[in-house]
């Protein structure tokens, strides 16, 4: 079996419309961002990619309200980009429902911004969007401002630089092939792919013939971003995934019947700790879909009075703990856990449940579950671990928090660091490359999930429902 491939629907947005052209010119209105996103998500798209095409031109990003609208209806990952020039811009997009941000123009103007962004949000959150065009000397030049401005930067040089500075994923788009539906630029991909150590998304002209081409080569890309082939209905997402399956690639299947009416926690209350790191909006929308009554909290009194708490997180271990310490709620979270009431950490929120992390430097965690967090070490696959991976339930461990979650269910991961703890606390694993990575841990009333249930479709909503149905433990944490 070949490696896993993600199919990403790309939606280029101008004002309130999705637009598309050929080589970023001759733009036509395609349709509504929401309608198209719903269609592609229903067809089985693994992620959505929204790019505000005029954001850099006008010095602003107009996606926040679109993202909020999407997060209410869609529970797959969203990457958003266009016009990002500050950490505040990233905050706004994450708080509106984005899971990752794609940055092009500002990184070229200020490459050190990568270091600043990665330090706060983690490498897995920052995507370097690189649009390139072939030059007369047979090399590829980097273009900015949605392919309106050429630079004197060589594409391969820039790819090496953004990786050196710590970016976690690369979106590589061929301007020459964009919108043609005549195939990806495999000459470009073959030139750069062997130098790329992080997950690579390729885009520009995708056609089904690309699948055969990629089989008979040694090109290393992890996802395809597709616009025109979907917009003009040449293929559906199902068509594309079916061809990948025929060629023995691993893809996320959505064959399971999804019926939201089966998920209802009857207005049970849950509180999300809002400490400034994570996709709070997307998590809130997922919980409300299953009937939960959600409140955002960030004071000691609110934590003490909560019935159930979720600790989300996107970013770095030190930035998360720094945020909790600034709010002066570390002791309150520990006291809540000791009371025996249900507490769940998601992704970074799960990692900080452990004793300490080593992201940049040693940092003390919440010490609610014994263990530590370290960089994933794997020579076989790329880091960060981004995409849909199948869960493995630990034999003999049937925890009520995860309920009927089946062995082999695909859920969404995006992380560079992994949890390490005692075997007795591990309830879920995932295979990544040549090793097992912990996907779920538990200690009495405390649950930690390395994946994002709020971005894992019906399966993730089922996990959230089981957590909401859990009762207060009689025996508090020891």
C-alpha positions in Angstrom: 0.0 0.0 0.0 1.3 3.5 -0.9 1.3 6.4 1.5 -1.8 8.3 2.5 -3.0 11.2 0.3 -5.3 14.0 1.4 -7.7 15.5 -1.1 -8.1 19.2 -0.3 -10.8 21.4 -1.9 -9.3 24.8 -2.7 -11.7 27.8 -2.7 -10.2 31.2 -3.8 -12.4 33.9 -2.4 -13.0 37.5 -3.5 -15.6 39.4 -1.5 -18.5 37.0 -1.1 -17.7 34.7 -4.0 -15.5 31.8 -4.9 -13.6 32.8 -8.1 -11.4 30.9 -10.5 -9.3 31.6 -13.5 -6.4 30.1 -15.5 -2.9 31.0 -14.2 -4.6 33.3 -11.8 -6.0 35.4 -14.7 -9.4 35.8 -16.3 -11.2 35.2 -13.0 -14.8 34.0 -13.1 -17.3 33.8 -10.3 -17.9 30.1 -9.4 -20.4 30.3 -6.6 -20.9 30.6 -2.9 -18.1 29.8 -0.4 -20.6 28.0 1.9 -22.5 26.1 -0.8 -19.3 24.8 -2.4 -17.7 23.9 0.9 -20.8 21.9 2.0 -20.8 20.1 -1.3 -17.1 19.1 -1.2 -17.3 18.2 2.4 -20.2 15.9 1.7 -18.3 14.3 -1.2 -15.5 13.4 1.2 -12.9 16.2 1.0 -10.3 15.8 3.7 -9.8 19.5 4.2 -10.9 22.9 2.9 -8.5 25.6 1.8 -9.8 29.2 1.7 -7.6 31.9 0.2 -8.6 35.6 0.2 -7.3 36.5 -3.2 -7.3 40.3 -2.7 -6.3 40.4 0.9 -2.6 41.4 0.3 -3.7 43.9 -2.3 -6.0 45.7 0.1 -4.1 45.0 3.3 -6.9 43.0 5.1 -8.3 39.5 5.3 -12.1 39.1 4.7 -12.5 35.5 5.7 -13.5 35.6 9.3 -17.2 35.8 8.8 -17.0 33.1 6.1 -15.1 30.8 8.4 -17.6 31.3 11.2 -20.4 30.4 8.9 -18.5 27.3 7.7 -17.6 26.1 11.2 -21.3 25.9 12.1 -21.9 23.5 9.2 -18.7 21.6 8.6 -16.5 19.4 10.9 -13.4 18.8 8.8 -10.2 20.9 9.0 -10.0 24.4 7.4 -6.9 26.2 6.3 -7.2 29.9 5.7 -4.9 32.5 4.1 -4.5 35.8 2.5 -3.3 39.2 3.9 -1.8 37.8 7.1 0.7 40.3 8.5 0.6 39.8 12.3 0.0 37.4 15.1 -3.3 39.2 15.6 -4.4 38.2 12.1 -3.6 34.6 12.8 -5.6 34.8 16.1 -8.6 36.2 14.3 -8.6 33.4 11.7 -8.1 30.6 14.4 -10.8 32.1 16.6 -13.2 32.2 13.5 -12.8 28.5 12.9 -9.5 28.0 11.0 -7.2 25.2 12.1 -4.1 26.2 10.1 -3.1 29.4 8.3 -1.4 29.7 4.9 0.9 32.7 4.5 2.6 33.8 1.2 3.4 37.5 0.7 4.3 38.5 4.2 6.7 35.7 4.7 8.6 36.8 1.6 8.7 40.4 3.0 9.5 39.3 6.5 10.8 35.7 6.7 11.5 36.0 10.5 7.7 36.1 11.0 7.8 32.3 10.6 9.9 32.0 13.8 7.5 34.3 15.7 4.4 32.5 14.5 5.8 29.0 15.1 6.9 30.0 18.6 3.3 30.9 19.5 1.2 28.5 17.4 3.5 25.6 16.7 4.9 24.5 13.4 1.9 22.4 12.6 -0.3 25.5 12.4 1.8 27.5 9.9 1.6 26.7 6.2 4.0 28.4 3.8 2.0 29.1 0.6 4.5 29.3 -2.3 3.2 30.2 -5.8 5.8 29.7 -8.5 6.2 30.3 -12.2 8.8 28.9 -14.6 11.4 31.4 -15.7 13.2 31.7 -19.0 16.3 30.0 -17.5 14.2 26.9 -16.7 14.0 27.5 -13.0 11.0 28.6 -10.9 10.5 32.0 -9.4 8.4 32.8 -6.4 5.4 35.1 -6.9 3.4 37.0 -4.3 0.2 39.0 -4.0 -1.9 36.1 -5.5 0.5 35.8 -8.5 0.5 39.5 -9.3 4.1 40.3 -8.2 7.3 38.4 -9.3 10.3 38.2 -6.9 13.9 37.3 -7.7 13.7 34.4 -5.3 14.3 30.9 -6.6 11.6 28.5 -5.5 14.0 25.8 -4.2 16.0 28.3 -2.3 12.8 29.6 -0.7 11.5 26.1 0.2 14.8 25.4 2.0 14.7 28.7 3.8 11.1 28.4 5.1 11.9 24.9 6.4 15.0 26.1 8.1 12.9 28.8 9.9 10.5 26.2 11.1 7.4 26.2 8.9 5.3 23.0 9.4 3.7 22.5 6.0 4.2 23.8 2.4 1.5 24.5 -0.2 3.2 24.6 -3.6 1.2 26.0 -6.5 2.2 26.1 -10.1 1.0 29.3 -11.6 1.6 28.0 -15.1 -0.7 25.0 -14.6 -3.3 26.6 -12.4 -6.8 26.2 -13.6 -5.9 24.2 -16.7 -7.0 20.7 -15.5 -4.2 19.4 -17.7 -2.1 17.9 -14.9 0.3 19.0 -12.1 3.7 20.3 -12.9 5.7 17.1 -12.2 8.9 18.7 -13.4 8.5 21.2 -10.6 7.5 18.6 -8.1 10.4 16.3 -9.0 12.9 19.2 -8.6 11.8 20.2 -5.1 10.2 17.2 -3.5 13.4 15.5 -2.4 14.3 18.6 -0.5 11.1 18.9 1.4 11.1 17.4 4.9 7.6 18.6 6.0 4.2 17.7 4.6 3.8 19.0 1.0 0.5 20.0 -0.6 0.7 20.4 -4.4 -1.7 22.3 -6.6 -2.2 23.8 -10.0 -3.9 21.9 -12.8 -4.8 18.6 -11.1 -6.1 15.8 -13.4 -6.8 12.2 -12.7 -3.9 11.2 -15.0 -1.6 12.7 -12.2 -2.4 9.6 -10.1 -0.8 7.2 -12.6 2.1 9.6 -13.0 2.8 9.8 -9.3 2.7 5.9 -8.9 5.4 5.5 -11.5 7.7 8.0 -9.9 9.3 8.7 -6.5 7.7 12.1 -5.9 6.9 12.8 -2.3 3.8 14.8 -1.8 1.2 14.4 0.9 -1.9 16.2 -0.4 -3.4 17.7 -3.5 -5.2 21.1 -3.5 -7.9 21.0 -6.2 -10.0 23.9 -7.5 -11.1 23.9 -11.2 -11.5 20.1 -11.6 -14.1 20.3 -8.8 -15.6 23.7 -9.6 -16.3 22.8 -13.2 -17.6 19.3 -12.3 -15.0 17.4 -14.3 -14.6 15.2 -11.2 -16.2 14.8 -7.8 -14.1 14.2 -4.7 -15.4 10.6 -4.7 -14.1 10.2 -8.3 -10.6 11.3 -7.3 -10.5 9.2 -4.1 -11.7 6.1 -6.0 -8.8 6.5 -8.4 -6.4 6.9 -5.6 -7.7 3.7 -4.0 -7.4 1.8 -7.3 -3.7 2.8 -7.3 -3.3 1.5 -3.7 -3.0 4.9 -2.0 -4.5 5.3 1.4 -7.4 7.7 1.6 -9.9 8.6 4.3 -13.1 6.7 3.7 -16.5 8.2 4.7 -18.6 5.0 4.1 -20.0 5.0 7.6 -23.6 6.2 7.8 -23.7 9.5 9.6 -26.9 10.3 11.5 -26.6 13.3 13.8 -30.0 12.6 15.3 -28.3 9.6 17.0 -26.0 12.1 18.9 -27.8 14.1 21.6 -26.5 15.0 25.0 -29.8 16.8 25.9 -28.5 20.2 26.9 -25.9 18.9 29.3 -23.5 21.7 30.3 -19.8 21.9 29.3 -17.3 24.7 29.8 -14.4 25.4 27.4 -11.3 27.1 28.9 -10.7 30.1 26.7 -7.0 30.9 27.2 -6.3 32.3 23.8 -4.9 29.1 22.1 -7.0 27.1 19.8 -10.0 26.9 17.6 -12.6 27.7 20.3 -15.3 28.6 17.7 -15.1 25.3 15.8 -15.2 23.2 19.1 -18.1 25.2 20.3 -20.1 24.6 17.1 -19.4 20.9 17.2 -20.6 20.6 20.8 -23.7 22.6 20.0 -24.4 20.3 17.1 -24.8 17.4 19.5 -27.0 19.4 21.9 -24.5 20.6 24.5 -24.9 23.8 26.3 -21.5 25.5 26.0 -19.9 28.3 28.0 -16.5 29.8 27.7 -14.6 30.3 31.0 -11.2 31.7 32.1 -11.5 32.6 35.8 -10.9 30.5 39.0 -14.5 30.9 40.1 -15.9 29.8 36.7 -13.6 26.7 36.7 -14.7 25.8 40.3 -18.4 26.0 39.3 -18.1 24.1 36.0 -19.7 20.7 35.6 -17.4 19.4 32.8 -14.4 21.1 31.3 -12.6 20.9 27.9 -9.1 22.2 27.5 -8.4 22.8 23.8 -5.2 23.9 22.2 -3.3 24.9 19.1 0.2 26.1 19.5 3.3 25.4 21.6 3.5 23.8 25.0 5.3 26.8 26.6 2.9 29.3 25.1 -0.1 27.3 26.4 1.3 27.1 29.9 2.3 30.8 29.8 -1.3 31.7 28.9 -2.7 29.6 31.8 -0.3 31.1 34.2 -1.1 34.7 33.1 -4.8 33.9 33.8 -3.7 32.5 37.2 -5.9 29.4 36.7 -3.3 26.5 36.8 -4.2 25.7 40.4 -7.9 26.0 39.7 -7.6 23.4 36.8 -5.7 21.1 39.1 -8.3 21.5 41.8 -11.1 20.8 39.4 -9.4 17.5 38.3 -9.0 16.5 41.9 -12.7 17.0 42.5 -13.4 14.0 40.2 -15.4 15.9 37.6 -14.8 15.1 33.9 -11.9 17.0 32.2 -10.8 16.5 28.6 -7.8 18.0 26.9 -7.6 18.1 23.1 -4.3 18.1 21.1 -2.1 20.6 22.8 -4.7 20.7 25.6 -4.0 17.0 26.1 -0.3 17.4 26.1 -0.2 20.0 28.9 -2.1 17.5 31.1 1.3 15.8 31.5 4.2 16.7 33.8 6.4 18.5 31.4 7.1 19.3 27.7 10.3 19.8 25.8 9.2 22.2 23.0 12.2 24.5 22.7 13.0 24.2 26.4 11.8 22.2 29.4 8.5 23.5 30.6 6.3 22.3 33.5 2.8 21.1 32.6 -0.3 20.6 34.7 1.0 17.2 36.1 -2.5 15.6 36.0 -1.2 12.5 34.1 2.4 11.3 34.6 4.6 11.7 31.6 6.3 14.1 29.2 5.9 15.6 25.7 8.7 15.4 23.2 9.3 16.0 19.4 8.2 13.0 17.3 11.2 11.1 16.1 10.6 9.3 12.9 13.0 8.8 10.0 10.3 7.2 7.7 7.7 9.9 7.5 7.5 13.7 7.6 7.0 15.8 10.7 4.5 17.3 11.7 2.0 14.5 11.6 -0.8 16.1 9.6 -3.8 14.2 8.3 -6.3 11.5 8.9 -4.9 8.4 10.7 -6.7 5.3 11.9 -7.1 4.8 15.7 -6.1 1.6 17.5 -7.9 0.9 20.7 -5.7 -0.6 23.3 -6.7 -4.3 23.9 -8.8 -4.8 27.0 -9.3 -1.1 27.7 -12.9 -0.1 27.2 -13.2 3.4 28.5 -16.6 5.1 28.8 -15.2 8.4 27.6 -14.7 7.0 24.1 -17.6 4.6 24.2 -18.2 2.6 21.0 -15.3 4.1 19.1 -14.2 1.3 16.7 -10.7 0.1 16.0 -9.5 1.6 12.7 -11.7 4.8 12.8 -10.0 7.7 10.9 -9.6 10.9 12.9 -7.7 14.1 12.2 -4.2 14.8 13.6 -2.0 17.8 13.4 1.0 17.8 15.7 4.8 17.8 15.9 5.2 16.6 19.5 3.9 13.4 21.1 2.8 12.3 24.6 4.9 9.7 26.5 3.3 8.2 29.6 2.9 4.9 31.5 1.3 2.1 29.5 -1.6 1.8 32.0 -2.9 5.3 31.0 -2.9 4.7 27.2 -6.3 3.9 25.7 -5.6 4.8 22.0 -2.7 4.6 19.7 -2.0 5.5 16.0 0.6 4.1 13.6 2.7 6.8 12.1 5.6 5.7 10.0 7.7 3.1 11.8 6.3 3.6 15.3 3.2 3.9 17.4 2.2 7.3 18.7 -0.2 7.7 21.7 -3.5 9.1 20.5 -5.5 8.9 23.8 -4.7 8.8 27.5 -6.8 8.6 30.6 -6.5 8.8 34.4 -9.7 8.4 36.4 -11.8 11.4 35.4 -9.3 12.9 33.0 -9.1 12.2 29.2 -6.5 13.5 26.8 -6.9 13.2 23.0 -4.0 13.9 20.6 -6.4 14.2 17.7 -9.1 16.8 17.1 -12.6 15.2 17.6 -14.3 18.5 16.5 -12.6 18.2 13.1 -13.0 14.4 12.7 -16.5 14.3 11.3 -19.2 12.1 12.7 -16.6 9.9 14.5 -15.3 12.9 16.4 -18.8 14.1 17.3 -19.5 10.6 18.7 -16.4 10.9 20.9 -17.6 14.4 22.1 -21.1 12.9 22.8 -19.6 10.1 24.9 -17.6 12.6 27.0 -20.8 14.7 27.5 -22.6 11.6 28.7 -20.0 10.7 31.3 -20.8 11.2 34.9 -18.8 12.6 37.8 -16.5 9.9 39.3 -17.0 8.8 42.8 -13.2 8.4 43.3 -11.3 11.6 42.7 -7.9 11.7 41.1 -4.9 10.5 43.2 
